[in-house]
Amino acid sequence: SPSDLDFPNPERGFYRFATDPSKITATSLAYVVADGQRLVYTPGDLSAYRTRDLPSTYLTKLNTGFANLRKQGLKAVVRFAYNYPETESDYLNAQDATLSRVKRHITQLQPVLQANADVIAAVQGGFIGAWGEWHTSSNKLTTPANKAAVRDALLQAVPASRQLQVRYPGDLAAWFPTPPTLEQLLAPSPTAAARIGQHNDCFLASPDDVGTYWASTPQQSAALRTYAQQASATTGAGGETCAPPVAAQARMTCEDILREGAAYHMTYLNRDYYEGFFAQWQAGGCMAEVSRKLGYRLQLQTVTHGAVATPGGSLAWQVSLSNQGWARPLNARNLALYLVSATNEATVLPLAGTDLRQASPGEPLQWAGEVTLPATLAPGSYRVHIGAPDAASALAATPAYAVRFANADNVVTGVQWQASTGRLALGTTLQVQ
């Protein structure tokens, strides 16, 4: 049965604005977990290093900060930048670094990003211009050639399992005139087009989202919006709202967010900015729906499996589900069955071919196959659970990183979400003999 509960899930939803990742402590983000979120945005502040290498002390602190994220069951959207202006004057005079310095810093950050990919949801482009938003560069980094150079350096540094996100759909459309496909995303070596998504940091705030869809003509602006919708159908998108330049031109109603959140496949939004939008959504009665719809929301329809099996033998299974959210999961993740013994020990049976990124919003999805039981599995009766653990081995057994399905508990059938394990009990058994 479906559930309308609003519950947290990894790598999606409203995020909270955190501090530089090097300053995250083991408890500094406890309030995020307490408030029911699983995602933070953490801006790396490189303003002190515009003209020199990143010191080893900073890189060590970054690793410590990511380790502290891991302890708290959180993941991060990460961006590094050389300035974080707070006023219009600061913004116009924001300083970044030379291209050679940027590339050097990205090379230095590569081992940190690779080592901590498990707790990174996505990496935003950063580095260029004010706030790292790829405009207003003091070192001419916004030329097409320099943008491409930073892009290529980031694609090399960001783990292949993680998405790079850039600020402007115009850049994506120039690089990849044809939007990426699901096949490109799921390929063993995904194409560059499928590895780069979007972050819109003025979502809904003006007719062109404060420059996000700026173009010379209305037709070109409309074409960028079409491209962004098509590309995000594969890669998803995220970002934040912002203070509208002209309040009357902002699209603040529930109708607006529910329409455009779905159209642009929004995976995450900043809950800490801009409050004017949230007040309107609260007043309109859609805030809970927005919270549920951001990113993926996976609802199981049926799960079936054989009733009897033997050690070392095969077990037939079938799963059907639908995605009630606005976007696919950002990162790869497969389903697994769990055989739970009388002593509560669980045998994990990964279900090949069930990458949940295949779950298109609003579309049904069905898989079927056979899985081999361990030859050493003791005969007996096993309760069967289903789960969607994190793909990283270090996090696979951590409940906070498991996907919760949008299904209701049922005391009659025994279907029940188990928060302590991050699995759904199916109320079924398997006899191994």
Stockholm file with secondary structure:
# STOCKHOLM 1.0

chainA/1-433         SPSDLDFPNPERGFYRFATDPSKITATSLAYVVADGQRLVYTPGDLSAYRTRDLPSTYLTKLNTGFANLRKQGLKAVVRFAYNYPETESDYLNAQDATLSRVKRHITQLQPVLQANADVIAAVQGGFIGAWGEWHTSSNKLTTPANKAAVRDALLQAVPASRQLQVRYPGDLAAWFPTPPTLEQLLAPSPTAAARIGQHNDCFLASPDDVGTYWASTPQQSAALRTYAQQASATTGAGGETCAPPVAAQARMTCEDILREGAAYHMTYLNRDYYEGFFAQWQAGGCMAEVSRKLGYRLQLQTVTHGAVATPGGSLAWQVSLSNQGWARPLNARNLALYLVSATNEATVLPLAGTDLRQASPGEPLQWAGEVTLPATLAPGSYRVHIGAPDAASALAATPAYAVRFANADNVVTGVQWQASTGRLALGTTLQVQ
#=GR chainA/1-433 SS CBCCCCCCCTTCEEEEECCCGGGCCSSTTHHHHHTTCCEEEEEEECGGGTTSCCCHHHHHHHHHHHHHHHHTTCEEEEEEESCCCCSHHHHHTCCCCCHHHHHHHHHHHHHHHHHTGGGEEEEECCSSSGGGSSSSCTTCTTSHHHHHHHHHHHHHHSCTTSEEEESCHHHHHHHCSSCCCHHHHHSSSCCHHHHEEEEETTTTSSTTTTTTTCCSSHHHHHHHHHHHHHHHHHHCEEECCCCCSSGGGSCCSHHHHHHHHHHTTEEEEETTSCHHHHHHHHHHTCHHHHHHHSSCCEEEEEEEECSEECTTCEEEEEEEEEECSSSCCSSCCCCEEEEECTTCCEEEEECTTCCGGGCCBTCEEEEEEEEECCTTCCSEEEEEEEECCCSSTTTTTCGGGSCCCSBCCBTTTTBEEETTTTEEEEEEEEEEC
#=GC SS_cons         CBCCCCCCCTTCEEEEECCCGGGCCSSTTHHHHHTTCCEEEEEEECGGGTTSCCCHHHHHHHHHHHHHHHHTTCEEEEEEESCCCCSHHHHHTCCCCCHHHHHHHHHHHHHHHHHTGGGEEEEECCSSSGGGSSSSCTTCTTSHHHHHHHHHHHHHHSCTTSEEEESCHHHHHHHCSSCCCHHHHHSSSCCHHHHEEEEETTTTSSTTTTTTTCCSSHHHHHHHHHHHHHHHHHHCEEECCCCCSSGGGSCCSHHHHHHHHHHTTEEEEETTSCHHHHHHHHHHTCHHHHHHHSSCCEEEEEEEECSEECTTCEEEEEEEEEECSSSCCSSCCCCEEEEECTTCCEEEEECTTCCGGGCCBTCEEEEEEEEECCTTCCSEEEEEEEECCCSSTTTTTCGGGSCCCSBCCBTTTTBEEETTTTEEEEEEEEEEC
//
